[in-house]
Amino acid sequence: MFPEDKGRLVTAFLENYFRKYVGYDFTADLENQLDKVSAADADYKDVLGRFWQDFSAAIAETADLRITEVLEKINEVLEPHLFPPNEDGSDPRLCPNCEIGRLSMRTARSGGAFIGCSNYPECRYTRPFGPPDPEAEASAIPPDGKLLGEDMGDEIRVFKGRFGPYVQRGPVTEENKKPPRQSVPKDWPAEELELERAVMLLSLPREIGPHPEDGVMVWANIGRYGPYIKHADSTSNRGGTNANLETLDEVFTVGMNRAVQLLAEKVASRGGRGKAAKPIREMGEHPDLGGEVNIMEGKYGPYVKWEKVNATIPKEVEPADLTMERAVELIEEKLAKSPAKRKAATKKPAAKKTAAKKTPAKKTAAKKAPAKKPAAKKAPAKSAAAPEE
């Protein structure tokens, strides 16, 4: 929704339900009252009291309004903007998809507004909030998602989420609150996404096959940092080795021979035994406490390392997809379970102060140096004895 469209919405609502408070006379009178308060000619409590008495009454009058009433009122006020007349003289509010329902402004669960059909759920036609734009409608993703088609009886839609676009199989219901989802790669414009590619994304992670050395499954997937393959640890079926793929297409085409080669190269690049363990991913500095946060490869799977705290990464989370926010949560959970570590972590600033207090001791030692000066005064005594010889 464009800023100017948001402004029209707010203005339409206020002019119809709080007209007094957006009128010139009210704002001019309130400004005069505030000037008197500034000049100490009026008590600000009296001014606020009178304002709140009337304003709370206005709010009470709108408390019983249903959202549908408000939306329909806004539809009427903004009709020239949202539903301009058609050149052929047809009803501009008639749904162009089912030709039965009427178009009106609707609100999405995720916030915002869009234009939808009253014949929902039989008709799922939607378009962005604002006047109709045939070119934009063909590619835009409305708040309730863009229907790409059906696969195995499930609706496949593409959404714009908080962390980027994603595809989803089926709707969110009470029985299925988390339907299958998969992020859309940056290289694939979400507005141009087709059903075939959406289904391919929803098929991930893809099984390449069991590794020839230990029989553990090798997977291909798309993570936060791009396409990769994964070979889990044979003892725990997690952790193991991740190797990057060069292109998105390889996620769906890479075979076992190529996968084994890439995994072997990744293992070789880590170095031999006796060397200090290197992080498999450097996440950066802890946002609150400082110090590097890294993801390490452990005997029992990957873990987050900060200072002396090692926090295990849950099985369902891929190290490549772990965010700093989630890593900090894991560190906090680990600290909460170990009071000793938490105590040690909080003592760091005190350690710096103690070190600073020791410096005066060196200054004291330096001050004792002048005590040796009296010894130098004995030299004249020897020179006085010289004439006796």
DALIN-V282734 format. One record per residue. N is the residue number from 1. RES is the residue in one small letter. SS is DSSP state (a for helix, b for strand, c for the rest). PSI is psi as a letter, one per 20 degrees, with the letter a starting at -180 (* if undefined). OMEGA is omega as a letter, one per 30 degrees, with the letter a starting at -180 (* if undefined). Layout:
BEGIN
N;RES;SS;PSI;OMEGA + N;RES;SS;PSI;OMEGA
END
This chain:
BEGIN
1;m;c;p;a + 2;f;c;q;a + 3;p;a;h;a + 4;e;a;h;l + 5;d;a;h;l + 6;k;a;h;l + 7;g;a;g;l + 8;r;a;g;l + 9;l;a;g;a + 10;v;a;g;a + 11;t;a;g;l + 12;a;a;g;l + 13;f;a;g;a + 14;l;a;g;a + 15;e;a;h;a + 16;n;a;h;a + 17;y;a;i;l + 18;f;c;l;a + 19;r;a;h;a + 20;k;a;h;a + 21;y;a;i;l + 22;v;a;j;l + 23;g;c;q;a + 24;y;a;g;a + 25;d;a;g;a + 26;f;a;g;a + 27;t;a;h;l + 28;a;a;g;l + 29;d;a;g;l + 30;l;a;h;l + 31;e;a;g;l + 32;n;a;g;l + 33;q;a;g;l + 34;l;a;h;l + 35;d;a;h;l + 36;k;a;h;l + 37;v;a;g;a + 38;s;a;h;a + 39;a;c;j;a + 40;a;c;k;l + 41;d;c;i;l + 42;a;c;q;l + 43;d;c;p;a + 44;y;a;h;l + 45;k;a;h;l + 46;d;a;g;l + 47;v;a;g;l + 48;l;a;h;a + 49;g;a;g;l + 50;r;a;h;l + 51;f;a;g;a + 52;w;a;h;a + 53;q;a;g;l + 54;d;a;h;a + 55;f;a;g;l + 56;s;a;h;l + 57;a;a;h;l + 58;a;a;h;l + 59;i;a;g;a + 60;a;a;h;l + 61;e;a;h;a + 62;t;a;i;a + 63;a;c;h;a + 64;d;c;j;l + 65;l;c;p;l + 66;r;c;q;a + 67;i;a;h;a + 68;t;a;h;l + 69;e;a;g;a + 70;v;a;g;a + 71;l;a;g;a + 72;e;a;h;l + 73;k;a;g;l + 74;i;a;h;l + 75;n;a;g;a + 76;e;a;g;a + 77;v;a;g;a + 78;l;c;j;a + 79;e;a;g;l + 80;p;a;h;a + 81;h;a;g;a + 82;l;a;h;a + 83;f;c;m;a + 84;p;c;q;a + 85;p;c;q;l + 86;n;c;q;a + 87;e;c;h;a + 88;d;c;j;l + 89;g;c;j;a + 90;s;c;r;a + 91;d;c;o;a + 92;p;c;i;l + 93;r;c;j;l + 94;l;b;p;a + 95;c;c;p;a + 96;p;c;i;a + 97;n;c;g;a + 98;c;c;i;a + 99;e;c;k;l + 100;i;c;g;a + 101;g;c;r;l + 102;r;b;q;a + 103;l;b;q;l + 104;s;b;r;l + 105;m;b;p;a + 106;r;b;r;l + 107;t;b;q;a + 108;a;c;q;l + 109;r;c;h;a + 110;s;c;j;a + 111;g;c;r;a + 112;g;c;a;a + 113;a;b;q;l + 114;f;b;r;l + 115;i;b;p;a + 116;g;b;r;a + 117;c;b;q;l + 118;s;c;i;a + 119;n;c;k;l + 120;y;c;q;g + 121;p;c;i;l + 122;e;c;h;l + 123;c;c;p;a + 124;r;c;k;a + 125;y;c;p;l + 126;t;b;q;l + 127;r;b;q;a + 128;p;b;q;l + 129;f;c;p;a + 130;g;c;a;l + 131;p;c;q;a + 132;p;c;p;l + 133;d;c;n;a + 134;p;a;g;a + 135;e;a;g;a + 136;a;a;h;a + 137;e;a;h;a + 138;a;a;h;a + 139;s;a;i;a + 140;a;c;q;l + 141;i;c;o;a + 142;p;c;r;a + 143;p;c;h;a + 144;d;c;j;l + 145;g;c;q;l + 146;k;b;p;a + 147;l;b;p;l + 148;l;b;h;a + 149;g;b;a;a + 150;e;b;q;l + 151;d;b;p;a + 152;m;c;k;l + 153;g;c;i;a + 154;d;b;p;l + 155;e;b;p;l + 156;i;b;o;a + 157;r;b;q;l + 158;v;b;p;a + 159;f;b;q;l + 160;k;b;o;a + 161;g;b;r;a + 162;r;c;h;a + 163;f;c;k;l + 164;g;b;r;a + 165;p;b;q;l + 166;y;b;q;l + 167;v;b;q;a + 168;q;b;p;l + 169;r;b;o;l + 170;g;c;r;a + 171;p;c;r;l + 172;v;c;p;a + 173;t;c;r;l + 174;e;c;h;a + 175;e;c;h;a + 176;n;c;n;a + 177;k;c;i;l + 178;k;c;m;l + 179;p;c;r;a + 180;p;c;p;l + 181;r;b;q;l + 182;q;b;p;l + 183;s;b;q;l + 184;v;c;p;a + 185;p;c;q;a + 186;k;c;h;a + 187;d;c;i;l + 188;w;c;o;l + 189;p;c;p;a + 190;a;a;h;a + 191;e;a;h;a + 192;e;a;j;a + 193;l;c;p;l + 194;e;c;r;a + 195;l;a;g;a + 196;e;a;g;a + 197;r;a;h;l + 198;a;a;g;l + 199;v;a;h;l + 200;m;a;g;l + 201;l;a;g;a + 202;l;a;i;l + 203;s;c;i;a + 204;l;c;q;f + 205;p;c;q;a + 206;r;b;p;l + 207;e;b;p;l + 208;i;b;h;l + 209;g;b;r;l + 210;p;b;p;l + 211;h;c;p;a + 212;p;c;h;a + 213;e;c;h;a + 214;d;c;i;l + 215;g;c;j;l + 216;v;c;q;a + 217;m;b;p;l + 218;v;b;p;a + 219;w;b;q;l + 220;a;b;p;a + 221;n;b;r;l + 222;i;b;p;a + 223;g;b;a;a + 224;r;c;h;a + 225;y;c;j;l + 226;g;b;a;a + 227;p;b;q;a + 228;y;b;r;l + 229;i;b;q;a + 230;k;b;p;l + 231;h;b;o;a + 232;a;c;r;l + 233;d;c;p;a + 234;s;c;h;a + 235;t;c;h;a + 236;s;c;i;a + 237;n;c;k;l + 238;r;c;a;a + 239;g;c;c;l + 240;g;c;b;a + 241;t;b;p;l + 242;n;b;p;l + 243;a;b;p;a + 244;n;b;q;l + 245;l;c;q;a + 246;e;c;h;a + 247;t;c;r;l + 248;l;c;h;a + 249;d;a;h;a + 250;e;a;h;l + 251;v;a;h;a + 252;f;a;i;a + 253;t;a;h;a + 254;v;c;p;l + 255;g;c;r;a + 256;m;a;g;a + 257;n;a;g;l + 258;r;a;h;a + 259;a;a;g;l + 260;v;a;h;l + 261;q;a;g;a + 262;l;a;g;l + 263;l;a;g;l + 264;a;a;h;l + 265;e;a;h;l + 266;k;a;g;l + 267;v;a;g;a + 268;a;a;h;a + 269;s;a;i;a + 270;r;c;i;a + 271;g;c;r;a + 272;g;c;a;a + 273;r;c;r;l + 274;g;c;i;l + 275;k;c;q;l + 276;a;c;p;a + 277;a;c;p;l + 278;k;c;q;l + 279;p;c;q;l + 280;i;c;i;l + 281;r;b;p;l + 282;e;b;o;a + 283;m;b;i;a + 284;g;b;a;a + 285;e;b;q;l + 286;h;c;p;a + 287;p;c;h;a + 288;d;c;g;a + 289;l;c;i;a + 290;g;c;r;a + 291;g;c;q;a + 292;e;b;p;l + 293;v;b;p;a + 294;n;b;q;l + 295;i;b;p;a + 296;m;b;q;l + 297;e;b;o;a + 298;g;b;r;l + 299;k;c;h;a + 300;y;c;k;l + 301;g;b;r;a + 302;p;b;q;l + 303;y;b;q;l + 304;v;b;p;a + 305;k;b;p;l + 306;w;b;p;a + 307;e;c;c;l + 308;k;c;j;a + 309;v;b;p;l + 310;n;b;o;a + 311;a;b;p;a + 312;t;b;p;l + 313;i;c;p;a + 314;p;c;q;a + 315;k;c;h;a + 316;e;c;i;a + 317;v;c;p;l + 318;e;c;p;l + 319;p;a;h;a + 320;a;a;h;a + 321;d;a;i;a + 322;l;c;p;l + 323;t;c;r;l + 324;m;a;h;l + 325;e;a;g;l + 326;r;a;h;l + 327;a;a;g;l + 328;v;a;h;l + 329;e;a;g;l + 330;l;a;h;l + 331;i;a;g;l + 332;e;a;g;l + 333;e;a;g;l + 334;k;a;g;l + 335;l;a;h;a + 336;a;a;h;a + 337;k;a;i;a + 338;s;c;n;a + 339;p;a;h;a + 340;a;a;g;l + 341;k;a;h;l + 342;r;a;g;l + 343;k;a;g;l + 344;a;a;h;a + 345;a;a;h;a + 346;t;a;i;a + 347;k;c;i;a + 348;k;a;g;l + 349;p;a;h;l + 350;a;a;h;a + 351;a;a;h;l + 352;k;a;h;a + 353;k;a;g;a + 354;t;a;g;l + 355;a;a;h;a + 356;a;a;h;a + 357;k;a;h;a + 358;k;a;h;a + 359;t;a;h;l + 360;p;a;h;l + 361;a;a;h;l + 362;k;a;h;l + 363;k;a;h;l + 364;t;a;g;l + 365;a;a;h;a + 366;a;a;h;a + 367;k;a;h;a + 368;k;a;i;a + 369;a;a;g;l + 370;p;a;i;a + 371;a;a;h;a + 372;k;a;i;a + 373;k;a;h;l + 374;p;a;h;l + 375;a;a;h;a + 376;a;a;h;a + 377;k;c;i;a + 378;k;c;i;a + 379;a;a;g;l + 380;p;a;h;a + 381;a;a;h;a + 382;k;a;h;a + 383;s;a;h;l + 384;a;a;h;a + 385;a;a;i;a + 386;a;a;g;l + 387;p;a;h;a + 388;e;a;h;l + 389;e;c;*;*
END
